[in-house]
C-alpha cells in the first residue's frame, strides 16, 4: 500500500481507527465501571447490614452481661439490707425515735462532731456494731463459701453506709460520707415515701473519692416488709467496676463495647475516659431508644466524623432502677468499630479490582489498536482507490485479501472501475459525434438563415445585436465584423419609433410570442362597427427605414443554460407588396362600383320604365278611374324604387338610434310572408307552417321583417314559383329558432361558401342585388342571433335563424368573437 | 440462703419452746382486763373490724385484677393487638396481671394511707416475693390446705403492730400457669389452673 498524503481532515474529526479503539474501550470500560460501582455499593450495603446486626447482637449480649453484673451487685447489697440484725437495729432506732422518753440513741452533737472529723464521733459511727456487720458482709464473712465477693467489687466500692429512716448516718465503712442524707435524691428515691425502692444513680464526679462514681441505694425494710426503716447506700467507682466487663470485649483494632447513660455520658469505654459526653450530641437520641438496634450514624461518637455503624441496647433491668424510674434515664451499651477498619476488606477489593480493570483497559486498548488496524488499512486502501477512480487515474486493480466483506467491496470497486472505463470510452465517442452534429446543425442553420431573403437579427437583453443574417447585412449595408453593436445603430429610426420598439422589446422579453391579433382579440367589439385599428395594426407591425417599408415580428430564442434568452427580429420588406395591394384594392373598388352601378341601374330601370309608360298612358287617358289606377301604379313603382335604394343604403348605414322591442316571432313571420307574397309570385307555392306557439323575441320589427322577407323571397325565387315553403319556430332553453325551408334545387357547394358575400348572386341581372343574405345576416347578428344556411343540392335549402329569447344582447364573448372573425374581411372590401 | 433458712429454723424451735409461756401470759392479760388491741373484738376503738376492712380491700383487688386479666390482657392478646410480657416497658407490652397487682400495691404504699398489700408465694420467681415472716410462711402453707378462708393475725415489727390477712390466690388464667411453669427463675413448674399459687397479703397498721 502506498502511503499517499491523504487530505488531512480538520483536527477535530475522529478517524475510523480512533473511533474503533474508543468504542472498544468504552465497551470494556462501561461494564467494568458499572459492575465495579454496583459491587462496591452492594458490598458496602451488605457490610452495613451484617455489621449492624452483629453489633446489635453484641450490644444486646453486652447489655445482658452488664445487667447481670449489676443485678449481682444489687443482690449483694440486698443481702446486707435483709440482714435481720440490721433490720432489728433499724427498727429499734425507729421505735426509739417514736418514743418521746428515749433519746439516748443518737447524741445530739454527733452530727457536728462527725462533720468536724472528731475521732470519737467517727469511731462511734464507723466502729459500731452495724459498721462491723457491714465490714463482715463486705469482706465475705456472711457469704456462702463459693460466693466470696470478687476483689474488683471490693476495691471498686468506695463507700458503703447505712442511714436510718430519717436519712441520718447510722453506720459506715469509711469516714467519707456526710452525716445527713435526707435531702439527697438517692435517699429520697430509695426511701420512696417509706414504700422503698431500688435507686441506681447516674454517673457523677464525687469529690470525696475523686472519681466518677455511680451509686446503688437499697431500702432496708422492716421485718414485715411493711415500711422502710433505713437505706443502704453504696458508692462505686464506675471505671473500676465496669472495666473488667467492658474492656475485654474487643474485636479488630478498634471494635469495642462501651456503656453510656441516657444523656450520652460515658460510663465505661476502653477508649474514652469515664465521665465525658459523646463527642456528637446528635448521636445520643439515635442510640438510646428502649430497645436494641443498630444505626448508620454520621459520626462515631469518639470524635470522628466518618459514617459509622453503631449497635446499641439498653440494660433492661438496671434501666428500670436508674434514677428511681424506668422513664428517667436509662443505661445503654454502645458497640462501634471504625469505618476504616470495617470497610478495609472492600477497600482492598476495590483496589484490586481497579488494578485488574486498568490491566484490562490496557489489554483492550492494544487489542483495539490491532483490530482497528486490520479494519482500517483496507478501508484506507479503498478510500485511496475511490479517489483515484474519481481522478480517473486508477490503473491497477485493488488488492485486498482479508477474506471478508471488505474484500468483496474491493472486488466491487474493481468491477465498477472497469465498467466506468468502458462507459467513459463510449461516452467520449458519442460526445465527438454529437459535437460534429451540432457543428453541422449550426452551419446549416446559418446557411438557412442566410438563405432567407428577409433580414433577421438576434438581440440580447442589452439590445446588442448578436447575429445578423446575409439579407440583413445586405439590406442595412453592414460589414462583416460588428461586435457589440446596438440594434439602433444598425436600424436608423426616429426616437419615437425607437421608444415603441424598446417597449415591445421589453414586453417580448417577458412573453414568448406577441402578435398584434392576440392583443386585439382581448376586447370584444361590436362587429358591425367598422374596424378602426387596422390602420394602427399596420403602423405597429411596420417600420419605415429609409425609403423601404418593413413588416417585422419578434420571436424568442431559448437560451443556453445560464444565459438570458435572446430575442429575434424578423423583418419583411413590404414596400413593393403594399404598393401592389393598394393598386389591387383600387381596381377592385372600380370593378365593384361598375357592378353596383349596373345592378342599381337595372333594378331601377324596370320601375322607371313602368313609371314612364304609365305617365305616357295618363297623358292620353281621359278616364279618370284609369288615370287614378295608373297613378297608383306609379306610386307603387316609386315605392319599389325607394325600397331598392333603401336596400343599398342598408349595407352601409344603420339606424342605431331605436331600441329593440319585444315581439312575437310568429306574427313577424306571418307579416313577412304577406310582404314576400306581394313582392314575388307565390301562388303555386304551398305554405306549410309549424309554429311552436307565441314565441317572444326582442328585435327591431322592421329589420327583423326585412331579414325574414329577404330569406322568404330567396326561397320563393329558388323554387321558381312552385314548391313547398316550410316555416317553423322552435323554442329551446334560451334560444328561439326560426326555420325557412324550401324545396328548391339547393345551393351548390362551390356557391355555399360565398352566399354571404355582398353582391354575390346566382340570379340573373336585375333579379337580385346580391345583398339580401348579407343584409339579413347583419340584421340577425345585430340582435345577437345567428343565421345558418344548410343546403343539399337537389333537395332544398334550409335557413335557420337563431335568436335568444327576449334578450337584445347576446352573452359577451365567444359569439361576438366568432362573428368578428367572420365579418372581419368585409369592411376593407366595402369601404 | 441456707444460712437464712437455718436462722428461721432455730427461730421456729425457739418459738415452740417459749410459745406456751406466751400463751399463758396472753390469757392472763385478757383475764386481768388489760386493754390489748385485738383483731377480733375491739368495737370501741374502730368502727369496722380490720378483718372486714381486709375483706373489702381484697374484694376490690380481686375484682380489679379479674377485669384487667380477662377484659384487657386476654382480650388484647386474643385480638392480636398487644401482648403481656414481663419486661413490658422495653417490649412495649402490657404488664402481667401479677405485675399489675404488685405495682398497684406499690402505688398504694407510696400514696401513704398506710395500707399495704402484695402478692407472696412459697415458690416465687424473685426472692423478694417470698414470705417475709414466719407468719406469712405458715399462712401460705395453711392456705394450700384450706384456700377458702383467709389466714389472719396480728403481727409486729419492733413495737409497731399490724393486722395481716392473707388470702389464697389461685391461678385465675392460663397465662399465669404458662408463665410460672416456663420462666427460667421459677422454682416450681407444675402449676395447674385454679391451683393455689400463693396469697395476697394485706397489712393494716393497728394504730
Contacts between the chains, C-beta under 8 A, distances in Angstrom:
chain1	res1	chain2	res2	distance
A	78	B	128	7.8
A	82	B	4	7.8
A	84	B	7	6.8
A	88	B	158	7.9
A	91	B	157	5.8
A	91	B	158	3.6
A	92	B	158	6.3
A	94	B	158	6.4
A	95	B	158	4.4
A	95	B	159	4.3
A	95	B	160	7.3
A	98	B	159	7.4
A	99	B	159	7.7
A	142	B	3	7.2
A	144	B	1	7.8
A	144	B	2	7.1
A	144	B	3	7.2
A	192	B	110	6.0
A	193	B	109	7.6
A	193	B	110	5.0
A	193	B	111	7.9
A	193	B	112	5.8
A	194	B	109	7.5
A	194	B	112	7.6
A	195	B	106	6.0
A	195	B	109	3.6
A	195	B	110	4.5
A	197	B	106	7.7
A	221	B	132	7.7
A	222	B	157	4.0
A	222	B	158	6.9
A	222	B	160	7.6
A	223	B	132	7.0
A	223	B	133	6.3
A	223	B	157	5.0
A	223	B	158	7.8
A	224	B	132	6.0
A	224	B	133	6.0
A	224	B	155	5.9
A	224	B	156	7.9
A	224	B	157	4.6
A	224	B	162	6.3
A	224	B	164	7.5
A	224	B	203	6.5
A	225	B	118	7.6
A	225	B	132	4.1
A	226	B	116	5.8
A	226	B	157	6.0
A	226	B	160	7.7
A	226	B	162	6.3
A	226	B	203	5.6
A	226	B	205	7.6
A	227	B	157	7.9
A	290	B	89	6.8
A	290	B	90	5.4
A	291	B	90	6.1
A	291	B	91	7.8
A	291	B	92	7.8
A	314	B	90	6.6
A	316	B	87	5.3
A	316	B	89	7.8
A	316	B	90	5.0
A	319	B	90	8.0
A	320	B	89	6.6
A	326	B	89	4.8
